[in-house]
Amino acid sequence: MTKPKFLTAHWQNLLMVNYEVAPEILKPHLPPGTELDLWQGKALVSMVGFLFNQTRVFGIKWPGHVNFEEVNLRFYVRYFDGNKWKRGAVFISEIVPKPVICIIANSLYNEHYCSMPMRHSITPKANGLTEYLYEWKLKGKWNKLGASVHKNATPMQPGSAEEFIFEHYWGYNKLNETKTLEYAVEHVSWEVRKVEDFVFEADVARLYGADFVHYLSAKPVSAFFANGSAVAVRVAGKIKTVNSISIK
């Protein structure tokens, strides 16, 4: 039976800056029953900035919590449900400007949300480029994630690096050593746009831990931009593992 929609929104202007990391640093964050989903043998994490617009929780628009920014750090996993492999994302950290969002998401979904002052800008530049910038304030200093993006959008190509990054339609959160939350994320395949001159400046150690400093300070392996679309997130279910066997 299909689970009801927990959240609906428009996710727009999604910027993904992607880094290769050692698989070992992701294992403490790996939900039971899942395994790392690798791209050409590499474990990747993505710094993601985007806009939540027209947000509803169980169909209700909450005043002051309809349109806002999010910046997150995520990595990629897959889960075999007994019939097929499901490709999903796990979030190490999610930053939003609204404390109430943190309370709801962390309580219901065991997410890793925190609240900080945030802002974003969209600035037209020369040669048909547009600069998208997401910023969040930590300990009095503005951190930033941004890029210059070309105007023309193209469909995502099957088997491409962009498809690997964007098309993970499941989310997985670790509850404890044997239980995992699983939720479905529904949206159409997004159009993508070419990225130039990306920037990521942040207090990585304070935000994500010392293990990530080396990797997030290196040159990214790629950066992608998607226009986004309407999305729906279904109410989560639980996966329990017994002797490495998953039971839903």
C-alpha positions as CSV (number, residue, x, y, z in Angstrom):
1,M,0.0,0.0,0.0
2,T,1.4,3.4,-1.0
3,K,2.1,5.6,2.1
4,P,0.6,9.1,2.3
5,K,2.5,12.2,1.4
6,F,4.3,13.7,4.4
7,L,5.7,16.7,2.5
8,T,5.1,18.4,-0.8
9,A,7.1,21.4,-2.2
10,H,8.9,22.8,-5.2
11,W,12.7,22.2,-5.1
12,Q,14.3,24.7,-7.3
13,N,17.8,25.8,-8.4
14,L,19.7,22.8,-7.1
15,L,23.4,23.2,-7.0
16,M,25.5,20.1,-6.3
17,V,29.3,20.2,-5.8
18,N,30.6,16.7,-5.5
19,Y,33.7,15.3,-3.8
20,E,35.4,11.9,-3.6
21,V,36.0,10.7,0.0
22,A,37.4,7.5,1.6
23,P,34.6,5.0,2.1
24,E,35.7,4.5,5.7
25,I,34.6,7.9,6.8
26,L,31.1,7.2,5.7
27,K,30.7,3.9,7.4
28,P,29.7,5.4,10.8
29,H,26.8,7.1,9.0
30,L,25.7,4.1,7.0
31,P,22.1,3.0,7.9
32,P,21.7,-0.7,8.7
33,G,20.7,-2.8,5.6
34,T,22.2,-0.3,3.1
35,E,25.6,-0.3,1.3
36,L,27.5,2.5,-0.4
37,D,26.4,3.3,-3.9
38,L,29.6,4.0,-5.8
39,W,30.2,6.0,-9.0
40,Q,32.8,4.3,-11.1
41,G,34.3,2.8,-8.0
42,K,34.3,6.1,-6.1
43,A,32.5,7.1,-2.9
44,L,31.1,10.6,-3.4
45,V,29.5,13.2,-1.1
46,S,27.7,16.2,-2.4
47,M,27.4,19.7,-1.0
48,V,23.9,20.7,-2.0
49,G,22.2,24.1,-2.0
50,F,18.6,24.7,-3.2
51,L,15.3,26.4,-2.5
52,F,12.2,25.0,-0.9
53,N,9.1,26.8,-2.3
54,Q,5.4,26.2,-1.8
55,T,6.1,23.8,1.1
56,R,3.2,21.9,2.7
57,V,3.3,19.4,5.5
58,F,0.4,16.9,5.3
59,G,-1.2,19.4,2.9
60,I,-0.9,22.4,5.2
61,K,1.1,25.5,4.5
62,W,2.7,26.7,7.8
63,P,3.0,30.5,7.9
64,G,6.7,31.6,7.7
65,H,7.8,28.1,6.6
66,V,6.7,28.0,3.0
67,N,9.7,29.3,1.1
68,F,13.3,28.9,2.5
69,E,16.8,27.8,1.7
70,E,18.5,24.5,2.5
71,V,22.2,23.5,2.3
72,N,23.1,19.9,3.0
73,L,25.9,17.3,2.9
74,R,24.8,13.9,1.6
75,F,26.2,10.6,0.3
76,Y,24.8,7.8,-1.7
77,V,23.6,4.3,-0.8
78,R,21.6,1.4,-2.1
79,Y,19.2,-1.0,-0.5
80,F,18.0,-4.4,-1.7
81,D,14.4,-4.9,-0.6
82,G,14.3,-8.6,-1.7
83,N,13.1,-7.8,-5.2
84,K,15.1,-4.9,-6.5
85,W,17.8,-2.4,-5.6
86,K,16.7,1.0,-4.4
87,R,19.2,3.9,-4.8
88,G,19.0,6.5,-2.0
89,A,20.7,9.3,-0.2
90,V,21.8,9.7,3.4
91,F,22.2,13.1,5.0
92,I,25.1,13.9,7.2
93,S,23.9,17.5,7.9
94,E,21.0,19.7,6.7
95,I,20.9,23.4,7.4
96,V,17.8,25.5,7.2
97,P,16.8,28.9,8.5
98,K,13.7,27.8,10.4
99,P,14.0,26.1,13.9
100,V,10.6,24.5,13.7
101,I,11.6,22.5,10.6
102,C,14.5,21.1,12.6
103,I,12.2,20.0,15.4
104,I,9.7,18.3,13.1
105,A,12.3,16.6,10.8
106,N,14.6,15.4,13.5
107,S,11.8,14.1,15.7
108,L,9.8,12.3,13.0
109,Y,12.6,11.2,10.6
110,N,15.7,11.2,12.8
111,E,17.2,13.7,10.4
112,H,20.3,15.8,11.1
113,Y,18.8,19.3,10.7
114,C,20.1,22.4,12.4
115,S,19.0,26.1,12.1
116,M,21.3,29.0,11.1
117,P,20.7,32.4,9.5
118,M,20.6,31.9,5.7
119,R,20.3,33.9,2.6
120,H,20.6,33.4,-1.2
121,S,21.1,35.5,-4.3
122,I,20.5,35.0,-8.0
123,T,22.6,37.5,-10.1
124,P,22.7,37.8,-13.9
125,K,26.2,37.9,-15.3
126,A,27.8,38.4,-18.7
127,N,27.7,35.8,-21.5
128,G,24.3,34.4,-20.5
129,L,25.5,33.1,-17.1
130,T,23.7,33.5,-13.8
131,E,25.4,33.3,-10.4
132,Y,23.5,31.3,-7.7
133,L,24.8,31.7,-4.2
134,Y,23.7,30.1,-0.9
135,E,25.1,31.4,2.4
136,W,24.7,30.4,6.0
137,K,26.0,32.1,9.1
138,L,28.0,30.1,11.7
139,K,29.7,31.8,14.7
140,G,29.4,35.2,13.1
141,K,30.9,34.2,9.7
142,W,29.0,33.7,6.5
143,N,29.8,30.3,4.8
144,K,29.0,30.0,1.1
145,L,28.2,27.6,-1.7
146,G,27.7,28.9,-5.2
147,A,28.4,28.8,-8.9
148,S,27.9,30.5,-12.3
149,V,25.4,28.6,-14.3
150,H,24.6,28.6,-18.1
151,K,21.2,29.5,-19.3
152,N,20.4,26.6,-21.5
153,A,18.9,23.5,-19.9
154,T,19.1,20.0,-21.3
155,P,17.4,16.6,-20.4
156,M,19.5,14.4,-18.1
157,Q,21.2,11.7,-20.1
158,P,20.8,8.0,-19.0
159,G,24.0,6.6,-17.4
160,S,25.5,10.1,-17.0
161,A,27.3,11.4,-13.9
162,E,24.5,13.9,-13.5
163,E,21.9,11.1,-13.4
164,F,23.9,9.3,-10.7
165,I,24.0,12.4,-8.5
166,F,20.4,13.6,-9.0
167,E,18.4,10.4,-9.4
168,H,18.3,8.8,-6.0
169,Y,14.6,8.5,-5.2
170,W,14.9,7.1,-1.7
171,G,16.1,8.5,1.6
172,Y,17.6,6.4,4.5
173,N,18.2,7.4,8.1
174,K,19.9,5.3,10.8
175,L,17.7,4.8,13.9
176,N,20.1,2.5,15.7
177,E,22.4,-0.4,15.0
178,T,19.6,-2.6,13.5
179,K,16.8,-0.2,12.4
180,T,16.6,2.2,9.4
181,L,13.9,4.6,8.3
182,E,13.1,4.5,4.6
183,Y,11.2,7.2,2.7
184,A,10.3,7.7,-1.0
185,V,11.1,11.0,-2.8
186,E,9.1,11.5,-6.0
187,H,9.8,13.9,-8.8
188,V,10.2,14.0,-12.6
189,S,13.6,13.7,-14.1
190,W,15.2,17.1,-13.9
191,E,16.8,19.2,-16.6
192,V,20.4,20.2,-16.0
193,R,22.6,23.2,-16.8
194,K,26.3,23.5,-17.2
195,V,28.2,24.9,-14.2
196,E,31.3,27.1,-14.1
197,D,33.3,28.9,-11.4
198,F,31.9,27.1,-8.4
199,V,32.8,28.1,-4.8
200,F,32.5,26.4,-1.5
201,E,33.9,28.2,1.6
202,A,32.9,26.8,5.0
203,D,34.1,25.8,8.4
204,V,34.1,22.1,7.5
205,A,35.5,20.9,10.8
206,R,32.8,22.6,12.9
207,L,30.0,21.7,10.5
208,Y,30.8,18.1,9.5
209,G,33.8,16.9,11.6
210,A,37.5,16.7,11.2
211,D,37.3,13.6,9.0
212,F,35.8,15.6,6.2
213,V,38.3,18.5,6.2
214,H,40.8,16.9,3.9
215,Y,38.2,15.8,1.3
216,L,36.0,18.9,1.3
217,S,39.1,21.1,1.0
218,A,40.3,19.3,-2.2
219,K,39.2,20.0,-5.7
220,P,35.7,18.7,-6.4
221,V,35.3,15.9,-9.0
222,S,32.2,17.7,-10.5
223,A,29.6,20.3,-10.1
224,F,26.0,20.1,-11.4
225,F,22.9,22.3,-11.5
226,A,19.3,21.3,-12.0
227,N,16.2,23.5,-12.4
228,G,14.2,21.3,-10.1
229,S,10.4,20.6,-9.9
230,A,7.6,19.7,-7.7
231,V,8.4,16.9,-5.2
232,A,6.6,14.7,-2.8
233,V,8.1,12.9,0.2
234,R,6.1,9.9,1.5
235,V,5.7,8.9,5.1
236,A,8.6,6.8,6.2
237,G,8.6,3.1,6.9
238,K,11.1,1.0,9.0
239,I,13.6,-1.6,7.9
240,K,15.0,-4.0,10.6
241,T,18.1,-6.0,10.1
242,V,18.7,-9.4,11.7
243,N,22.1,-11.0,11.0
244,S,22.6,-8.7,8.0
245,I,19.1,-9.7,6.6
246,S,16.7,-6.8,6.1
247,I,13.1,-7.2,7.3
248,K,10.4,-4.6,6.5
